[in-house]
Structure formats: C-alpha cells, structure tokens
Amino acid sequence: MKFLHLTIILVFIASCKDKPVVLQVESKPEIPILSSTPSEAETNTKSDINAHQIIAKEVRHSDRYTYILAVEGKEEFWIAVPKQEIEVNRNYLYRDALLKTNFYSKEFDKTLDKIYLVGSIISADKHPGSEQSSEKEIESNPKISKANPSAISLKVLFESPGNYSGKTVVVNGKCVKANYGIMGRNWYHIQDNSKLAGKILDLTITSNDQIQLGDIINFEGIITLNKDFGSGYKYDLLMEQAVVK
C-alpha cells in the first residue's frame, strides 16, 4: 500500500535595501489518511485560469493538512490544503488542483470518490473582484507622478470604451485599492476624480509592477471589455498587462 505524497514549497520574499531575498523550504510529508494501489486510483492535473468558488461544508484537520468537504454548485467533494484555519459555511477560491480518485481513507474509514490536492486557497472576499478593503495600508509617503502627456482621462475611457477595446492606452490616477499576487498578478483600482452620471469612476488594472495605496501613477496597458474570471467576477472594462510609465 502506498502513501500519497505532497510537495509543499513555501517561498518567502523579503526586501532588504531594495534587494529581494528568497528563502525556500521544501518538504515531502506523507498524507496518512489516503492510501491506494495504482489500480485503484487515477491522477489528473487541473489548471484553470478561472477560480473555483466553493463553500466549506465540513472541515477536518490532520497534523499537516486541512481537509474540506467542498460544495461547488450542485457538486460535493473533498479537497486537501496545507493546514490552516478554514471556517465552515464560508466561501473560498482556488485554482490549480491535483485530482485523485477512488482513494480509501483511513481517517474517514471509507473510499472517497475523489479528492483534490490544492496548493493554496483564499477566502472569497480576497478575490480582486471583492469589495473588501485592500491588503496593505496607505503609505505615509505616496509616490506622485505627473500625468503623462498621452494619458486619457477615465471619463473619456468610460464614455467610449469601444473606441479603446484591444488598444494600448495610458491613464493616470490614484491607487485606491490594491491586492497583490492574486491569480499571478497584482490588482489595482485607480481614480482620477472623473465622474459619469454623478458617480466617481474607478478603473481596475492588472499588472506585474508593484505600487502602493495612495500612489498617483501613470499606467500603460491594454483595454479589455467584458472580461469574465469566473466565480461571479466579471468586468465590463479592465486594463490588463499594465506597466508603470
């Protein structure tokens, strides 16, 4: 009888005098509750750009892992994540997962039809489409950049989005919300005091560059319309692959 192994790589990035320091720890612990013979199990790797949103119906902990009975739509299944606090009846999001089928669980004393091994999971309110507050506090000395001569106002952009769909444009605005490292990118919301129908305009931007809350920045990126990331997070107007100018 073989044990299922997980490889967990924890990468901590710290900044010291503007030079990143990367600390990497690798371990290969066993998951004692799952065991099977090769003929009893099939393995598939699933990678989907759309996040999967689940409700945690039941939670169990082992020494190293947390097991969640997940509900996604009408489907119910188990997932295993690195040990952490998970709240029952709360919504969570994950992307990549390794599927194992027909596994006998010693802890559950039954065969699980399937279980997904998930490297990371986040609360749904930390998804870039959520309305929760940003992950970092506003910097005491925000960066302020003068508007690039080629920058267009958010009012111009929002009034005629079709004119800019698929095109690269420059905008200038204040970062009012920031989420870092979600779905492989940073997510920012900027405003420039433009209004439309009495409402302050807010542009969502994805970028690999890092800025801070309160920074006034020029971003150059591609305008995308009707972008759907799944799990109910859809953007009528979005700037992608943006870089600080």
C-alpha positions as CSV (number, residue, x, y, z in Angstrom):
1,M,0.0,0.0,0.0
2,K,1.4,3.3,-1.0
3,F,1.0,6.7,0.6
4,L,0.2,9.9,-1.3
5,H,2.9,12.5,-1.1
6,L,2.5,16.2,-1.4
7,T,5.4,18.6,-2.1
8,I,4.9,21.9,-0.4
9,I,7.2,24.7,-1.3
10,L,7.0,27.8,0.8
11,V,8.6,30.8,-0.7
12,F,9.1,33.9,1.5
13,I,10.2,37.1,-0.2
14,A,11.6,39.8,1.9
15,S,13.0,43.1,0.9
16,C,16.3,44.4,2.3
17,K,17.8,47.6,0.8
18,D,15.7,47.1,-2.3
19,K,17.3,43.7,-2.9
20,P,14.8,40.7,-2.7
21,V,15.9,37.8,-0.5
22,V,14.2,34.5,-1.3
23,L,14.0,31.8,1.3
24,Q,12.9,28.4,0.0
25,V,11.9,25.4,2.1
26,E,10.9,22.1,0.6
27,S,9.4,19.1,2.4
28,K,7.7,15.9,1.2
29,P,5.4,14.9,4.0
30,E,3.0,12.0,3.7
31,I,-0.7,12.2,3.9
32,P,-1.6,9.3,6.2
33,I,-5.3,9.3,5.6
34,L,-5.1,8.5,1.9
35,S,-3.9,5.2,0.5
36,S,-4.4,3.2,-2.6
37,T,-2.9,0.9,-5.1
38,P,-2.1,2.1,-8.6
39,S,-5.0,0.2,-10.0
40,E,-7.4,1.9,-7.6
41,A,-6.5,5.5,-8.4
42,E,-6.3,7.8,-11.3
43,T,-4.4,11.1,-11.2
44,N,-5.1,14.2,-13.2
45,T,-3.7,17.7,-13.0
46,K,-6.2,20.5,-13.4
47,S,-5.1,24.1,-14.2
48,D,-7.8,26.6,-14.9
49,I,-7.5,30.4,-15.2
50,N,-11.0,30.7,-13.7
51,A,-11.0,30.4,-10.0
52,H,-13.3,27.7,-8.5
53,Q,-15.5,29.0,-5.7
54,I,-16.6,26.6,-3.1
55,I,-18.4,26.6,0.2
56,A,-16.7,24.8,3.1
57,K,-19.4,22.4,4.4
58,E,-17.2,20.4,6.7
59,V,-13.6,20.8,7.9
60,R,-11.2,18.2,9.4
61,H,-7.6,18.7,10.4
62,S,-4.6,16.3,10.4
63,D,-1.1,17.1,11.6
64,R,-0.1,18.8,8.4
65,Y,-3.2,19.2,6.3
66,T,-6.8,20.6,6.4
67,Y,-9.5,18.6,4.6
68,I,-12.5,20.4,3.4
69,L,-15.8,19.0,2.2
70,A,-16.5,21.5,-0.6
71,V,-19.7,22.4,-2.3
72,E,-19.4,23.9,-5.8
73,G,-22.8,24.4,-7.4
74,K,-24.6,21.0,-7.1
75,E,-21.3,19.1,-6.7
76,E,-19.8,18.0,-3.4
77,F,-16.3,16.7,-3.0
78,W,-13.2,16.8,-0.7
79,I,-10.1,18.9,-1.1
80,A,-6.9,18.9,0.9
81,V,-4.9,22.0,1.6
82,P,-1.9,22.9,3.7
83,K,-3.0,23.1,7.4
84,Q,-4.8,26.4,8.1
85,E,-7.9,27.8,9.7
86,I,-11.0,27.3,7.5
87,E,-14.5,28.5,8.5
88,V,-17.5,26.3,7.9
89,N,-20.1,27.8,5.6
90,R,-17.6,30.4,4.3
91,N,-16.8,30.9,0.6
92,Y,-13.3,30.1,-0.7
93,L,-11.5,30.2,-4.0
94,Y,-8.8,28.0,-5.5
95,R,-7.3,27.4,-9.0
96,D,-4.9,24.6,-9.7
97,A,-5.6,21.2,-8.2
98,L,-4.4,17.6,-8.5
99,L,-7.2,15.1,-8.7
100,K,-7.0,11.7,-7.0
101,T,-9.9,9.3,-7.5
102,N,-11.1,6.2,-5.6
103,F,-9.0,6.6,-2.5
104,Y,-9.5,4.7,0.7
105,S,-9.3,7.0,3.6
106,K,-8.2,5.5,7.0
107,E,-9.4,8.6,8.8
108,F,-12.8,8.6,7.2
109,D,-12.9,4.8,7.0
110,K,-14.3,4.8,3.5
111,T,-13.4,5.2,-0.1
112,L,-13.5,8.8,-1.4
113,D,-14.8,9.0,-5.0
114,K,-12.4,11.9,-5.5
115,I,-10.2,14.4,-3.6
116,Y,-8.4,17.5,-5.0
117,L,-5.0,18.4,-3.7
118,V,-4.9,22.2,-3.6
119,G,-1.7,24.1,-3.1
120,S,-3.3,27.4,-1.9
121,I,-6.8,28.6,-1.2
122,I,-8.1,32.1,-0.3
123,S,-11.2,33.5,1.2
124,A,-13.6,34.7,-1.5
125,D,-13.5,38.2,0.0
126,K,-9.8,38.5,-1.0
127,H,-10.6,37.9,-4.7
128,P,-9.7,41.0,-6.7
129,G,-13.4,41.4,-7.6
130,S,-14.4,41.7,-3.9
131,E,-15.4,44.9,-2.2
132,Q,-13.2,44.3,0.8
133,S,-10.5,46.7,1.9
134,S,-7.0,46.4,0.4
135,E,-4.4,44.2,1.8
136,K,-1.9,47.0,2.7
137,E,-2.2,50.3,4.5
138,I,-1.8,53.6,2.7
139,E,1.9,54.6,2.6
140,S,2.9,57.7,4.5
141,N,4.9,59.0,1.6
142,P,3.0,58.0,-1.6
143,K,4.6,58.4,-5.0
144,I,3.1,61.2,-7.1
145,S,3.7,61.2,-10.8
146,K,2.6,63.9,-13.2
147,A,0.1,62.9,-15.8
148,N,1.8,61.5,-18.9
149,P,1.1,63.8,-21.9
150,S,-0.5,60.9,-23.7
151,A,-2.8,59.9,-20.8
152,I,-6.5,59.9,-21.3
153,S,-9.0,60.6,-18.5
154,L,-11.1,57.9,-17.1
155,K,-14.2,59.8,-18.2
156,V,-13.1,59.7,-21.8
157,L,-12.3,56.0,-21.5
158,F,-15.6,55.1,-19.8
159,E,-17.7,57.2,-22.1
160,S,-16.4,55.4,-25.2
161,P,-14.9,52.1,-24.2
162,G,-15.5,50.5,-27.6
163,N,-13.1,53.0,-29.1
164,Y,-10.3,51.6,-26.9
165,S,-11.1,47.9,-26.8
166,G,-7.9,45.9,-27.5
167,K,-5.8,49.0,-27.7
168,T,-2.9,50.1,-25.5
169,V,-3.6,53.4,-23.7
170,V,-2.1,55.4,-20.8
171,V,-4.1,56.5,-17.8
172,N,-3.1,58.5,-14.7
173,G,-4.8,58.2,-11.3
174,K,-4.6,57.5,-7.6
175,C,-4.4,53.9,-6.3
176,V,-7.4,53.5,-4.0
177,K,-7.3,49.7,-3.7
178,A,-4.5,47.1,-4.1
179,N,-4.4,43.3,-3.9
180,Y,-1.1,41.6,-4.5
181,G,-0.2,38.2,-6.1
182,I,-3.7,37.0,-6.8
183,M,-4.1,34.7,-9.9
184,G,-0.5,35.5,-10.8
185,R,-0.8,39.3,-10.9
186,N,-1.4,42.4,-8.9
187,W,-4.8,44.1,-8.9
188,Y,-5.2,47.9,-8.6
189,H,-8.1,50.3,-8.6
190,I,-7.3,53.8,-9.7
191,Q,-9.4,57.0,-9.7
192,D,-8.7,60.5,-11.2
193,N,-11.7,62.4,-9.9
194,S,-13.6,61.8,-13.1
195,K,-17.4,61.3,-12.8
196,L,-20.0,59.8,-15.0
197,A,-23.7,60.3,-14.2
198,G,-22.6,61.7,-10.8
199,K,-20.6,58.5,-9.9
200,I,-16.8,58.5,-9.4
201,L,-15.2,56.4,-12.0
202,D,-12.9,53.5,-10.8
203,L,-10.7,51.6,-13.2
204,T,-9.5,48.1,-12.4
205,I,-5.9,47.3,-13.5
206,T,-3.9,44.1,-13.5
207,S,-0.1,44.4,-13.5
208,N,3.1,42.7,-12.5
209,D,4.5,46.0,-11.3
210,Q,4.1,46.9,-7.7
211,I,2.8,50.2,-6.4
212,Q,1.3,51.2,-3.1
213,L,-2.0,52.6,-1.9
214,G,-2.1,56.3,-2.3
215,D,0.4,56.4,-5.2
216,I,-0.6,58.6,-8.1
217,I,0.7,56.7,-11.1
218,N,0.7,56.5,-14.9
219,F,-0.2,53.1,-16.2
220,E,0.1,51.9,-19.8
221,G,-1.9,48.8,-20.6
222,I,-4.4,47.0,-22.9
223,I,-8.1,47.8,-22.6
224,T,-10.3,44.7,-22.3
225,L,-14.1,44.7,-22.4
226,N,-16.4,42.1,-20.8
227,K,-13.7,40.1,-19.1
228,D,-15.1,37.1,-17.0
229,F,-12.8,35.5,-14.5
230,G,-15.5,33.1,-13.3
231,S,-17.0,32.7,-9.8
232,G,-19.2,35.7,-10.5
233,Y,-16.3,38.2,-11.1
234,K,-16.9,40.0,-14.3
235,Y,-15.5,43.3,-15.5
236,D,-17.2,45.4,-18.2
237,L,-14.0,47.4,-18.5
238,L,-10.5,46.4,-17.5
239,M,-6.9,47.4,-18.2
240,E,-4.5,44.3,-18.4
241,Q,-0.8,43.7,-18.6
242,A,-0.2,47.3,-17.4
243,V,3.2,48.7,-16.7
244,V,4.1,51.8,-14.7
245,K,5.2,54.6,-17.1
